Amino acid sequence: MTTNPAPKKPAAAKEESADILTETPTDVATHTAPAASPTAGKVTVTLAHHHTLDGASYPPGAQIQVTPDTAHSLRMQGYATHG
């Protein structure tokens, strides 16, 4: 049974690959995002039924602001309408 020897890289290729690994980016931009407001990304829904959310009770017809995911869940369960 014969085995194939691993291919050998030429010396120039070894030096080039070492240069690639040691290069550092010099033009990396830094960006600081502004602080989000407490209502950023929130949507308003109107409750169709009594609902308790985070320990607070809301009667039917109350308008509350929740995250889009929570709003979607409330709508799918029939607890809220687009508000």
C-alpha positions in Angstrom: 0.0 0.0 0.0 1.4 3.4 -1.0 0.6 6.7 0.6 0.7 10.1 -1.0 3.1 12.5 0.6 1.7 15.8 1.7 2.3 18.5 -0.9 5.1 20.9 0.0 4.7 24.6 -0.3 7.5 26.6 -1.9 9.5 28.9 0.4 7.9 32.0 -1.2 4.4 30.8 -0.4 5.4 30.2 3.2 6.7 33.8 3.6 3.6 35.2 1.9 1.2 33.3 4.2 3.1 34.5 7.2 2.7 38.1 6.0 -1.1 37.7 5.7 -1.4 36.5 9.3 0.6 39.4 10.7 -1.1 42.2 8.9 -3.4 44.3 11.1 -6.3 46.5 9.8 -5.4 50.2 10.0 -8.6 51.6 8.6 -11.1 50.1 11.0 -13.9 52.6 11.7 -15.4 52.8 15.2 -19.0 53.6 15.7 -20.9 54.3 18.8 -24.7 54.0 18.6 -26.8 56.6 20.2 -28.7 55.6 23.4 -32.1 54.2 22.6 -35.1 56.0 24.1 -37.4 53.9 26.4 -40.1 53.8 23.7 -37.8 53.0 20.8 -38.9 49.9 18.9 -42.2 49.8 20.7 -45.7 49.5 19.1 -49.0 50.5 20.6 -51.8 47.9 20.8 -55.3 48.1 22.0 -56.3 45.2 24.3 -59.5 43.3 23.4 -59.6 41.5 26.8 -58.4 42.0 30.3 -54.6 41.3 30.4 -51.9 41.3 33.0 -48.4 42.2 31.8 -45.3 42.5 34.0 -47.5 42.5 37.1 -49.8 45.3 35.9 -53.5 44.7 35.1 -54.9 46.3 32.0 -58.7 46.4 31.3 -60.2 45.8 27.8 -59.7 48.8 25.5 -56.5 49.9 27.2 -53.7 51.0 24.9 -50.2 49.7 25.9 -46.8 49.9 24.3 -45.0 46.6 23.9 -42.2 45.2 21.8 -43.1 44.0 18.2 -42.7 40.4 19.3 -45.1 40.7 22.2 -47.6 42.6 20.1 -47.5 39.8 17.5 -48.1 37.2 20.3 -51.0 39.2 21.8 -52.6 39.6 18.4 -52.3 35.9 17.5 -53.9 34.9 20.8 -56.7 37.4 20.3 -55.8 39.7 23.2 -55.0 42.8 21.2 -55.8 44.6 18.0 -53.7 47.1 16.0 -53.7 50.2 18.0 
